[in-house]
Amino acid sequence: MKSTTIRLSLLAVLMVFFSFSGKAQTEQNMKQTTLAKTGLQAPDFDFITLNGKKQSLSDLKGKVVLINFFATWCGPCLKELPHLQKDVFEKYQNNEKFELLVIGREHKPEELAKFKQQKGFKLDFTADADRSIYSKYATQFIPRNFLIDANGKVIYSSIGFKDEDFKELKQLITDQLAK
């Protein structure tokens, strides 16, 4: 009985240790692979939406901007996109103080147009076939979100899709738009 208790205690300690080291590893990966750092100006870039709208990020100064990088083959991205559409796009699409940029990493406009039609998305996608936009923000991992404040600074970034992170992101958007 005593040896079973000791084994279970040891197992619990190891589980806690690996849980924390996994989180630390994720945070380390994020720091190493994230180029657009929180608190700094967001790197500028030019883009053309599937609707043919030509802009640059600097044109959006004065707005809160959420940049989402995704790929059509990415499982976590496919989980996140419906939340982006329902909880962000539909809520703020008519808010003049907000812009959502959903950027398909390594995708051509034709691929994104087909994907959008097949999945029934209303989001306006932007193609980044050569990673020219993505490479200013990160070196690897998707989905990624970067929230840019009205002054053009990165105030939030995330890797992957987790409900608690997405709730935090939504609250930050609400808070920024209330300013």
Secondary structure, 3 states (H helix, E strand, C coil): CHHHHHHHHHHHHHHHHHHHHHHHHHHHHHHHHECCCCCCECCCCEEEECCCCEEEHHHHCCCEEEEEEECCCCHHHHHHHHHHHHHHHHHHCCCCCEEEEEEEECCCHHHHHHHHHHHCCCCCEEEECCCCCHHHHECCCCCEEEEECCCCEEEEEEECCCHHHHHHHHHHHHHHHCC
